[in-house]
C-alpha cells in the first residue's frame, strides 16, 4: 500500500508519464530505455526553454541593458 500512494499521486498529475514508465519497465533492458526517455525529456525541456527565452528577449519585454554580468541564456542553461 505504501508504494501505491506515490504512484497514484503521480498518475493524478501526469498519467501519460506513468503509463510510459510502466510500459518501459515491462520491456527487456528497461534501464537503457528509461535513460533514453530521461535524456529525451531533458533535451526537449532545454530546447523549449531556450526557444521561449529567445522569443521573450526578441519581443523587447526584457531589458537587455541591465547590469547583469551573465547572459540570461547562460543562466537558464546552468
ChimeraX attribute file (.defattr): number of C-alpha atoms within 10 A of each C-alpha:
attribute: neighborCount
match mode: 1-to-1
recipient: residues
	/A:1	5
	/A:2	6
	/A:3	7
	/A:4	9
	/A:5	10
	/A:6	11
	/A:7	12
	/A:8	13
	/A:9	11
	/A:10	14
	/A:11	14
	/A:12	11
	/A:13	10
	/A:14	11
	/A:15	13
	/A:16	12
	/A:17	12
	/A:18	16
	/A:19	12
	/A:20	12
	/A:21	14
	/A:22	12
	/A:23	11
	/A:24	17
	/A:25	14
	/A:26	9
	/A:27	10
	/A:28	9
	/A:29	10
	/A:30	15
	/A:31	12
	/A:32	11
	/A:33	15
	/A:34	15
	/A:35	11
	/A:36	12
	/A:37	15
	/A:38	12
	/A:39	12
	/A:40	12
	/A:41	12
	/A:42	11
	/A:43	12
	/A:44	12
	/A:45	12
	/A:46	14
	/A:47	12
	/A:48	11
	/A:49	15
	/A:50	17
	/A:51	12
	/A:52	12
	/A:53	16
	/A:54	13
	/A:55	12
	/A:56	12
	/A:57	15
	/A:58	11
	/A:59	9
	/A:60	9
	/A:61	9
	/A:62	12
	/A:63	8
	/A:64	12
	/A:65	6
	/A:66	7
	/A:67	7
	/A:68	8
	/A:69	6
	/A:70	8
	/A:71	9
	/A:72	16
	/A:73	13
	/A:74	9
	/A:75	8
	/A:76	11
	/A:77	9
	/A:78	6
